[in-house]
Amino acid sequence: MLNSSTDKLIRVLAIITMLLVIFASLKAASALVVPLILSLFFAIVLNPLIQLAERMRVPRVLAIMLLMSCFVVVMLLLVAALSSTLNEFARTLPQYRSMLTQPLLDTRALLLTMGINISLDEMMQYFDPSIAVRLVSGAVGYFSDALSAIFLLIMTVAFMLLEVPSMKLKGGILFPVPSRAMAAIRHGLRSVTHYLVLKTVISLITGLTVWLMLWMMEIKFAFLWAALAFALNYIPNIGSIIAAIPPIIQALLFNGLYTGLGVIVFYLAINLLFGNILEPRLMGRSLNLSTLVVFISLLFWGWLLGPVGMILSVPLTVVVKLLLEQLEGGKKLAILLSDNVR
């Protein structure tokens, strides 16, 4: 007969094996899973608006129809605007190569004073616009393909929103758990919803602020960099840093040193205000995930599900943590993901 410690070890190993099988299945079926996860993300973010409409005595079906109509219009306008901006960006890139000559000559002169001798031709090889053109062309094609997928996405989100009132009842029937466990699950789901809604609002404010400031500083493609700031702000720790790199390089090379320094200061202020002051104060520590786990989850979900996985790495990790907390033998694994040991 197995002793207690051996039995617990076997349960932990069984849970780890189960998770590996689940993750392997998600990786294999990522083409199907990613759109569903993206639809669920939109449903979670939009559901508070539906609840607000219901409190104003608007029927749920009518509220969903109105919201989905607005959602379709906004999505189509965004895709059209981004496609147009990316096309213009792709046409402009080859012209930038000739404009780079003088800034690179200045850089070479500075390097020579440090004893570093690099020819202009060698430096120009690192600024080959054909690579960027291919990336931009791929992005334009992605947005063109996205137009055909918007209808399916909207329909999936609409049906998810319609099912919300009955999901609690169905969940209680299909997965009967003790009331204490159910309370923990509800608290966790509320935390995830709270995180996604606030993250969306903060990302939207960040994107609008970036667009306004870059437009005022006469930085080209301000809308493109604002959209990039909005999307990458969902990625914890490094997203806002990555979003700042392209406009800073563009401003330094083509708008002058002082304008480039102004863009750097602006992005530092944005990250300090929103990332280090506003966001932590609004969200608190309700998700209870350690900083290391957040960073590792970013890498893991990005590998598993691509860019959508990176954007939703935090809520996906919280869901895994909630499931582990409800499994016998999984609580210790859940503690490893937590920010504290209580």
C-alpha positions in Angstrom: 0.0 0.0 0.0 1.3 3.4 -1.0 2.1 5.8 1.8 0.7 9.3 1.9 3.8 11.2 0.5 4.1 8.7 -2.4 0.4 9.1 -3.2 0.7 12.9 -3.3 3.7 12.7 -5.5 1.8 10.4 -7.9 -1.1 12.9 -8.0 1.3 15.8 -8.7 2.9 13.9 -11.5 -0.5 12.9 -12.9 -1.6 16.6 -13.0 1.7 17.6 -14.7 1.2 14.9 -17.3 -2.4 16.0 -17.8 -1.3 19.6 -18.3 1.4 18.5 -20.8 -1.2 16.6 -22.8 -3.6 19.6 -22.7 -0.9 22.1 -23.8 0.3 19.7 -26.6 -3.3 19.5 -27.9 -3.6 23.3 -27.8 -0.4 23.6 -29.8 -1.6 21.2 -32.4 -5.0 22.8 -32.6 -3.8 26.5 -32.3 -5.4 27.5 -35.6 -8.8 26.7 -34.1 -8.1 27.6 -30.5 -6.6 31.1 -31.1 -9.8 32.5 -32.8 -11.9 31.0 -29.9 -9.7 32.5 -27.3 -9.7 35.9 -29.1 -13.6 35.7 -29.3 -13.7 34.9 -25.5 -11.4 37.9 -24.9 -13.8 40.3 -26.7 -16.8 38.8 -25.0 -15.3 39.3 -21.6 -14.4 42.9 -22.4 -17.8 43.8 -23.9 -20.0 42.0 -21.4 -19.9 44.8 -18.8 -21.4 47.1 -21.5 -24.2 44.6 -22.1 -24.8 44.5 -18.3 -24.9 48.3 -18.2 -27.5 48.3 -21.0 -29.6 45.7 -19.1 -29.6 47.9 -16.0 -30.9 50.7 -18.3 -33.8 48.3 -19.2 -32.5 47.6 -22.7 -33.3 43.9 -23.7 -30.1 41.8 -23.8 -30.7 40.7 -27.4 -31.2 44.3 -28.6 -28.1 45.5 -26.6 -26.0 42.8 -28.2 -27.2 43.6 -31.7 -26.5 47.3 -31.2 -23.1 46.7 -29.7 -22.1 44.2 -32.4 -23.1 46.7 -35.1 -20.9 49.3 -33.5 -18.1 46.7 -33.1 -18.3 45.8 -36.8 -18.0 49.4 -37.9 -15.1 50.1 -35.5 -13.2 47.0 -36.6 -13.7 47.7 -40.3 -12.6 51.3 -39.9 -9.5 50.2 -37.9 -8.5 47.5 -40.4 -9.0 49.9 -43.3 -7.0 52.7 -41.6 -4.2 50.3 -40.6 -4.0 48.7 -44.1 -3.8 52.2 -45.7 -1.1 53.3 -43.2 0.9 50.1 -43.7 0.7 50.5 -47.5 2.0 54.0 -47.3 4.7 52.9 -44.9 5.8 50.2 -47.3 6.0 52.7 -50.2 8.0 55.1 -48.1 10.6 52.6 -46.8 12.8 52.5 -49.9 13.1 56.3 -49.9 14.4 56.2 -46.3 17.5 54.3 -47.5 18.8 57.4 -49.4 17.8 59.6 -46.5 19.9 57.5 -44.1 23.3 58.5 -45.7 23.9 61.7 -43.8 22.8 60.3 -40.4 25.0 57.3 -40.9 28.0 59.5 -42.0 27.6 61.4 -38.7 27.4 58.1 -36.8 30.5 56.9 -38.5 32.4 60.1 -37.7 31.4 59.6 -34.0 32.6 56.0 -34.0 35.9 57.0 -35.6 36.5 59.3 -32.6 36.1 56.2 -30.4 38.6 54.2 -32.5 35.9 52.2 -34.3 36.3 52.1 -38.1 33.2 50.9 -40.0 32.7 51.6 -43.7 29.5 53.3 -44.9 28.6 50.3 -47.0 28.8 47.9 -44.0 26.5 50.2 -42.0 24.0 50.5 -44.9 23.7 46.7 -45.0 22.1 46.8 -41.6 19.4 49.1 -42.9 18.1 47.1 -45.8 14.5 48.2 -46.4 13.6 45.0 -48.3 13.4 43.1 -45.0 11.0 45.7 -43.5 9.0 45.8 -46.8 8.5 42.1 -46.6 7.4 42.4 -43.0 5.0 45.2 -43.8 3.6 43.4 -46.8 2.9 40.4 -44.6 1.1 42.6 -42.1 -1.0 44.1 -44.9 -1.9 40.7 -46.1 -2.8 39.7 -42.6 -5.2 42.6 -42.2 -6.7 41.8 -45.6 -7.3 38.2 -44.5 -8.7 39.5 -41.2 -11.5 41.2 -43.1 -12.9 37.8 -44.1 -12.6 36.5 -40.5 -14.3 39.5 -38.8 -17.8 38.2 -39.6 -17.0 34.8 -37.9 -15.4 36.6 -35.0 -18.4 38.8 -34.5 -20.9 35.9 -34.7 -18.9 33.9 -32.1 -18.7 36.9 -29.7 -22.4 37.5 -30.1 -23.4 33.9 -29.3 -21.0 34.0 -26.3 -22.6 37.1 -25.0 -26.1 35.5 -25.4 -25.0 32.5 -23.4 -23.6 34.4 -20.5 -26.8 34.3 -18.3 -27.1 30.6 -18.6 -23.4 29.7 -18.2 -23.4 30.0 -14.4 -26.4 27.5 -14.2 -24.8 25.1 -16.7 -21.5 25.3 -15.0 -23.1 24.4 -11.6 -24.8 21.4 -13.2 -21.8 20.1 -15.2 -19.2 20.8 -12.6 -20.7 20.5 -9.1 -18.1 21.7 -6.6 -18.4 22.8 -3.0 -19.7 26.3 -2.4 -16.3 27.4 -1.0 -14.5 26.3 -4.2 -17.2 27.9 -6.4 -16.7 31.2 -4.5 -13.0 31.0 -5.2 -13.6 30.3 -8.9 -16.1 33.3 -9.1 -13.5 35.5 -7.4 -10.9 34.4 -9.8 -13.1 35.0 -12.9 -14.1 38.4 -11.6 -10.4 39.2 -11.2 -9.7 38.1 -14.8 -12.6 40.2 -16.1 -11.5 43.2 -14.0 -8.0 42.8 -15.4 -9.0 42.5 -19.0 -11.5 45.5 -18.9 -9.0 47.8 -17.1 -6.1 46.7 -19.3 -8.2 47.5 -22.4 -9.2 50.9 -21.1 -5.6 51.7 -20.1 -4.3 50.4 -23.5 -6.9 52.5 -25.3 -5.8 55.6 -23.4 -2.2 54.8 -24.0 -2.8 54.5 -27.8 -4.8 57.7 -28.0 -2.1 59.6 -26.0 0.7 58.2 -28.2 -1.2 59.2 -31.4 -1.9 62.7 -30.1 1.6 63.4 -29.0 3.3 62.0 -32.1 0.9 63.9 -34.3 1.7 67.1 -32.4 5.4 66.4 -32.8 4.9 65.9 -36.5 6.1 62.3 -36.5 5.0 60.4 -39.6 2.8 57.3 -39.2 1.6 58.4 -35.8 -1.6 56.3 -36.2 0.5 53.2 -36.9 2.7 53.7 -33.8 -0.4 54.4 -31.7 -2.1 51.1 -32.8 1.2 49.3 -32.0 1.3 50.9 -28.5 -2.4 49.9 -27.9 -1.8 46.2 -29.0 1.6 45.7 -27.3 0.4 47.3 -24.0 -1.4 44.0 -23.3 2.0 42.2 -23.3 3.3 42.6 -19.7 6.7 43.9 -18.8 8.2 44.3 -22.3 5.2 45.2 -24.6 5.4 49.0 -24.1 9.2 49.0 -24.5 9.0 47.2 -27.8 6.2 49.6 -29.0 8.5 52.5 -28.3 11.5 51.4 -30.4 10.2 52.0 -34.0 9.0 55.6 -33.5 12.1 56.5 -31.5 14.4 55.2 -34.2 12.3 57.0 -36.9 12.3 60.3 -35.0 16.1 60.2 -34.3 16.9 59.4 -37.9 14.5 61.6 -39.8 13.2 64.3 -37.4 16.5 65.3 -35.7 18.2 64.7 -32.5 16.1 67.0 -30.3 12.8 65.6 -31.6 14.1 62.1 -31.1 15.1 62.9 -27.5 11.6 64.4 -27.0 10.0 61.2 -28.2 12.2 59.2 -25.8 11.2 61.4 -22.9 7.5 61.2 -23.9 7.6 57.3 -24.0 9.4 57.2 -20.7 6.8 59.5 -19.2 3.9 57.3 -20.6 5.5 54.1 -19.3 6.1 55.7 -15.9 2.6 57.2 -15.6 0.5 54.3 -17.0 2.7 51.3 -16.4 4.2 52.0 -13.0 1.6 54.3 -11.3 -1.9 54.2 -12.8 -2.1 50.5 -13.8 -0.8 49.0 -10.5 -3.0 51.4 -8.5 -6.2 50.4 -10.4 -5.5 46.7 -10.6 -3.8 46.2 -7.3 -2.5 42.6 -6.8 -5.8 40.8 -7.2 -4.4 38.3 -9.8 -1.8 37.1 -7.3 0.9 36.1 -9.8 4.6 36.6 -9.2 6.7 38.8 -11.5 8.8 35.8 -12.6 5.7 33.7 -13.4 4.3 36.6 -15.5 7.4 36.8 -17.6 7.7 33.0 -18.0 4.0 32.8 -18.9 4.6 35.5 -21.6 7.3 33.3 -23.2 5.3 30.1 -22.8 1.9 31.3 -24.1 3.7 33.2 -26.9 5.3 29.9 -28.0 2.1 28.0 -27.6 -0.5 30.4 -29.2 1.6 33.1 -30.9 0.9 36.8 -30.5 -2.6 36.2 -29.1 -1.0 34.0 -26.4 1.5 36.8 -25.5 -1.3 39.4 -25.3 -3.5 37.1 -23.1 -0.7 35.4 -21.2 -1.7 36.8 -17.8 -5.4 35.9 -17.8 -4.6 32.4 -19.3 -2.1 31.8 -16.5 -4.7 32.9 -13.9 -7.2 30.3 -15.4 -4.5 27.6 -15.1 -3.8 28.6 -11.5 -7.6 28.5 -10.7 -7.9 25.0 -12.1 -4.9 23.8 -10.2 -6.3 25.2 -6.9 -9.4 23.1 -7.3 -7.5 19.8 -8.1 -6.3 17.4 -5.4 -2.6 17.6 -5.6 -2.6 20.7 -7.7 -2.6 23.3 -4.9 1.2 23.1 -4.4 1.7 23.8 -8.1 -0.7 26.7 -7.8 1.4 28.1 -4.9 4.4 28.1 -7.2 2.5 30.5 -9.5 1.4 32.8 -6.7 2.9 35.9 -5.5 2.8 34.7 -1.9 2.6 31.4 0.0 -0.6 32.0 1.9 
